[in-house]
Amino acid sequence: MHNLIFSIDDDRVTQMLNQMIFSRTAFAKKCLPFMNGDEAINYFQKLTAIDGTPDNIPAVIFLDLNMPIIGGWEFLEKMEEKFIHQFPGIKIVILSSSVNPDEKQRADDNPNVIAFLKKPLTLDMINELKHHPELKGNFSEVS
């Protein structure tokens, strides 16, 4: 089980569903919701200012693509530019309603993105993610 994950999505219903799924699957002890990429970037800026502890660094970020203020791709660019070198263990999962194959390909081409999932998030999706080579070491009882 991860200590901390992020869910970055501007839809409150999606955020509530994600929280429920993460809890029911024992994927993470805590999930911080952010309504757009700007809120998450601000979190990382504060974290670097205080030299964050591992408990404050998310293991996985579930990232929506289409959001106001700072969308998913812009967040990812800023994250890679400013923070990924300080927090190299963070894994990104795109969680989007997009059916655009170019976005899927863009995610597949990005070394920091480990999966592209279509909304809504389900129990099966999370249980499958637990088997992902970059995540499965965090789960003692992967079924």
C-alpha positions as CSV (number, residue, x, y, z in Angstrom):
1,M,0.0,0.0,0.0
2,H,1.2,3.5,-0.8
3,N,1.5,6.1,1.9
4,L,0.3,9.0,-0.3
5,I,-1.1,9.5,-3.8
6,F,-2.6,12.4,-5.6
7,S,-5.8,12.7,-7.6
8,I,-5.8,15.7,-9.9
9,D,-9.2,16.2,-11.5
10,D,-11.6,19.1,-11.7
11,D,-14.7,16.9,-11.4
12,R,-15.9,16.5,-7.8
13,V,-17.9,13.3,-8.5
14,T,-14.8,11.8,-10.1
15,Q,-12.7,12.8,-7.0
16,M,-15.3,11.2,-4.7
17,L,-15.4,8.0,-6.8
18,N,-11.6,7.8,-6.9
19,Q,-11.4,8.2,-3.1
20,M,-13.8,5.4,-2.6
21,I,-11.9,3.1,-5.0
22,F,-8.5,3.9,-3.5
23,S,-9.9,3.1,0.0
24,R,-11.7,-0.1,-1.0
25,T,-8.7,-1.5,-2.8
26,A,-6.2,-0.5,-0.1
27,F,-4.1,1.3,-2.8
28,A,-3.1,4.1,-0.5
29,K,-3.3,5.2,3.1
30,K,-4.0,8.8,2.0
31,C,-5.1,10.5,-1.2
32,L,-4.9,14.2,-1.7
33,P,-7.3,15.7,-4.2
34,F,-6.4,18.6,-6.4
35,M,-8.9,20.4,-8.6
36,N,-6.4,21.4,-11.3
37,G,-2.7,21.1,-12.1
38,D,-1.9,24.5,-10.6
39,E,-3.0,23.4,-7.1
40,A,-0.6,20.4,-7.4
41,I,2.3,22.5,-8.7
42,N,1.8,24.9,-5.7
43,Y,2.0,21.8,-3.4
44,F,5.3,20.8,-4.9
45,Q,6.7,24.3,-4.7
46,K,5.9,24.4,-0.9
47,L,7.3,20.9,-0.5
48,T,10.6,21.8,-2.0
49,A,10.8,24.9,0.1
50,I,10.5,22.9,3.3
51,D,12.5,19.9,2.1
52,G,9.6,17.5,2.2
53,T,9.7,14.1,3.9
54,P,8.8,10.9,2.1
55,D,5.4,11.0,3.8
56,N,4.6,14.2,1.9
57,I,5.7,12.9,-1.5
58,P,3.1,11.0,-3.5
59,A,4.0,7.6,-4.9
60,V,1.5,7.9,-7.7
61,I,-0.3,10.8,-9.3
62,F,-3.7,10.1,-11.1
63,L,-3.9,12.9,-13.6
64,D,-6.9,14.1,-15.7
65,L,-6.0,15.8,-18.9
66,N,-8.7,18.3,-19.5
67,M,-9.0,20.8,-16.6
68,P,-9.2,24.6,-16.2
69,I,-6.2,26.8,-15.2
70,I,-3.5,24.1,-15.7
71,G,-4.5,21.0,-17.5
72,G,-2.9,17.6,-17.4
73,W,-0.3,18.0,-20.1
74,E,0.8,21.4,-18.9
75,F,1.0,20.1,-15.3
76,L,3.2,17.2,-16.6
77,E,5.5,19.6,-18.4
78,K,5.9,21.8,-15.3
79,M,6.4,18.7,-13.2
80,E,9.1,17.3,-15.5
81,E,10.8,20.7,-15.8
82,K,10.8,21.7,-12.1
83,F,10.3,18.7,-9.8
84,I,10.7,15.2,-11.3
85,H,14.5,15.3,-10.7
86,Q,13.9,16.0,-7.0
87,F,11.2,13.3,-6.7
88,P,12.2,10.7,-9.3
89,G,10.1,7.9,-7.7
90,I,6.7,9.5,-8.5
91,K,4.7,7.5,-11.1
92,I,2.1,9.2,-13.2
93,V,-1.2,7.5,-14.3
94,I,-3.3,9.4,-16.8
95,L,-7.0,9.0,-15.9
96,S,-9.0,10.6,-18.7
97,S,-12.2,10.5,-20.6
98,S,-10.3,11.3,-23.8
99,V,-10.6,8.9,-26.6
100,N,-8.1,10.7,-28.7
101,P,-5.4,8.1,-29.8
102,D,-2.8,10.9,-30.1
103,E,-3.2,11.6,-26.3
104,K,-2.8,7.9,-25.6
105,Q,0.3,7.8,-27.8
106,R,1.7,10.9,-26.1
107,A,1.2,9.2,-22.7
108,D,2.8,6.0,-24.0
109,D,5.9,8.0,-25.2
110,N,6.4,9.8,-21.9
111,P,8.8,7.8,-19.6
112,N,7.1,9.3,-16.5
113,V,3.7,8.0,-17.4
114,I,3.2,4.4,-16.5
115,A,-0.5,4.0,-17.6
116,F,-3.3,5.6,-19.5
117,L,-6.7,4.7,-18.0
118,K,-10.1,5.7,-19.2
119,K,-12.6,7.1,-16.7
120,P,-14.3,6.1,-14.6
121,L,-11.8,4.4,-12.4
122,T,-12.8,0.9,-11.3
123,L,-11.8,-1.6,-8.7
124,D,-10.5,-3.9,-11.4
125,M,-8.3,-1.1,-12.9
126,I,-6.7,-0.5,-9.5
127,N,-6.2,-4.2,-8.8
128,E,-4.6,-4.5,-12.3
129,L,-2.3,-1.5,-11.5
130,K,-1.1,-3.3,-8.4
131,H,0.5,-5.8,-10.8
132,H,2.3,-3.1,-12.8
133,P,6.0,-3.8,-12.7
134,E,6.7,-0.3,-11.3
135,L,4.1,-0.6,-8.5
136,K,3.7,-4.2,-7.5
137,G,6.6,-4.1,-5.0
138,N,4.4,-1.8,-2.8
139,F,1.7,-4.4,-2.3
140,S,2.3,-7.5,-0.1
141,E,-0.9,-9.2,-1.1
142,V,-1.4,-8.7,-4.8
143,S,-4.2,-11.0,-6.0
